[in-house]
C-alpha cells in the first residue's frame, strides 16, 4: 500500500506581541483606525508604515512580508493598502519633530531649511 503525498499545512506565522500591541495602540491614539503600507527594505525586513485617521505617521519593522501581513490581520482596525496613492499621501501629515528624528545629525544643522509644517 502506498501513501499519497500530502501537502504540508502552512506554518502559523508568529505575530510579535510588542509589534501587534504598538500598532493597535497607534491606531487607537490617532483616530481609532489606520492604513498600513507594507514596504520591503531589503535584508532588514519589511517596514509597516501607518497613517492614522488624523494623518500622523508611524512605523514598525518586522522580519518578512508574511509577518507584516500577520500583524495587519491581527489588528482589525488597520487595513493594508498596496501602495501610496494620492489620497493617502495627501492625508499624511508628519507630527512636529518627525523630520528631525528621521534626519539624525543633519537635523541640528542651521543651514538647512525647516520642514514646511514647522515654519
Residue pairs with C-beta under 8 A, 6 or more apart in sequence:
13 66
13 67
13 69
13 70
14 67
14 70
15 67
15 70
15 71
15 74
16 62
16 67
16 71
19 48
19 60
19 62
19 71
20 71
20 74
20 75
22 60
23 34
23 36
23 48
23 50
23 60
23 71
23 72
23 75
23 78
24 75
24 77
24 78
26 34
26 50
26 52
26 58
27 33
27 34
27 50
27 52
27 75
27 77
27 78
28 77
29 52
30 52
30 53
30 54
30 56
30 58
31 52
31 53
31 54
32 53
32 77
33 52
33 53
33 77
33 78
33 79
34 50
34 51
34 52
34 53
34 58
34 77
34 78
34 79
35 50
35 51
35 78
35 79
35 80
35 81
35 88
36 48
36 49
36 50
36 51
36 72
36 78
36 79
36 80
36 81
37 48
37 49
37 51
37 80
37 81
37 83
37 84
37 88
38 46
38 47
38 48
38 49
38 65
38 68
38 69
38 72
38 80
39 46
39 47
39 49
40 46
40 47
40 65
41 47
41 61
44 61
45 61
45 62
45 63
45 64
45 67
46 61
46 62
46 63
46 64
46 65
46 67
46 68
47 59
47 60
47 61
48 59
48 60
48 61
48 62
48 68
48 71
48 72
49 57
49 58
49 59
50 57
50 58
50 59
50 60
50 78
51 57
51 88
51 91
51 92
52 58
54 93
55 91
55 92
55 93
56 93
56 94
56 95
57 92
57 93
57 94
57 95
57 98
60 71
62 68
62 71
69 80
72 78
72 79
72 80
81 88
93 117
94 115
94 117
96 117
96 118
97 118
98 115
99 107
99 115
99 118
100 107
100 108
101 107
106 112
